[in-house]
Amino acid sequence: MRVLVIGSGGREHALCWAIAASPILTRLWCAPGNPGIAQVAECVPIGVLDFPALVAFAQDNEIDLVVPGPEASLVGGIADAMEAASIPCIGPSRAAAQLEGSKVFTKELCDAAGIPTAQWERFDDIGAAREFVRRRGTPLVVKADGLAAGKGVVVAASEDEALAAIEAMMAARAFGDAGASVVIEECLIGEEVSLFALCDGETARFLGAAQDHKRVGEGETGPNTGGMGAYSPTPSFPPALQEAAMDGIMRPALAEMARRGMPFRGILYAGLMLTAEGAKLIEFNVRFGDPECQALLPRMMSDLLPALQAAYDGELKNFDLRWHDIASIAVVLAARGYPQEPEPGSEIRGLDRAAAVPNVQIFHAGTDADAGGRIRAAGGRVLNVCATGADLRAARDAAYAAIRLIEWPEGFCRHDIGWRVLAH
């Protein structure tokens, strides 16, 4: 098969790494890619939102399957653009991608399908939102309705925090049009986990579960980020609870989407809160999480490429996915200043030595190569150092052993990824 992956981050590097191992692959491209991806795929300088150029490239190179990584491409309609050109693309249509593109759409779908989630209200008027906060009290969660690069959510412990979030989203437009409407909901209490399913419009297959670390600082301190690390499996979310969540959340969502005439095909990601009443949905995303993808794929025993093809073809009903009985961890190395104003351009050395540590795989998330081939930071989250082991402690030890071999004074990471499990 001839495959085109769309994206340039650590998630897309992990996808390319997994797809490159498939015996049915004949050629692999990634647009636009990064220096790490270039080791396993041919990178082409096309942006993730340049749909005409992506379609033309796929036509010219007789692509058999397009695999979009980032949410912006999916919410923008890359699957529709490819389908219009008769190019197979494993991702939801623009209509189905509203599951991530609109918090209101998702909440209304949950109500219709009986999916457990937080009580919520939608506000288009800033005055009404302020009044609701004053009347309802805190804690509350304030969410921008649209896409905000994983940053449009504020867990407000006080009234002042909630009002400041509303002001930033609706008045100052910190997230542009994404904050024109907001959802304000109850603050769920429990442990947060990520559940993934591969869907073909009718059937949902379990695609793994992971737990990530959103706060920039150790001990879950500091501002939220796109994710500072993840691990899998998650002892607090055993197989029985996973299957209950598949039956109570993923499959009802799939059925309701089909009922609405917008069947969901691709990777469905549910952010869940494990409450005293059971798992409740925090949000849906319409693609692999980042860095959860980097923690999950090294555990996958099945060949990813035919699984993606089966999802596109509507043939998941008789397709089984298998997993190695090991643990995996992904630790994010970020540029100094992240998540506010990361400092770009610093050189990173020692990657080859780090990658030689047994059971370690390094995925590039925000790197560039200069004219001399030196690797430099080109984003906030720059590298994902991933490792597997017989248990999480072994995986963690391997990952941090590799990190100690990386020479990058301008970078930092959290040193407590997996602490929820390893503290016991």
Secondary structure, 3 states (H helix, E strand, C coil): CEEEEEECCHHHHHHHHHHHCCCCCCEEEEEECCCCHHHCCEECCCCCCCHHHHHHHHHHCCCCEEEECCHHHHHHCHHHHHHHCCCCECCCCCCCCHHHHCHHHHHHHHHHHCCCECCEEEECCHHHHHHHHHHHCCCEEEEECCCCCCCCEEEECCHHHHHHHHHHHHHCCCCHHHHCCEEEEECCCCEEEEEEEEEECCCEEEEEEEEECCEEECCCEEEECCCCEEEECCCCCCHHHHHHHHHHHHHHHHHHHHHCCCCCEEEEEEEEEEECCEEEEEEEECCCCCCHHHHHHHHECCCHHHHHHHHHHCCHHHCCCCECCCEEEEEEEEECCCCCCCCCCCEEECHHHHHCCCCEEEEECCEEECCCCCEEECCCEEEEEEEEECCHHHHHHHHHHHHCCCECCCEECCCCCCHHHHCC
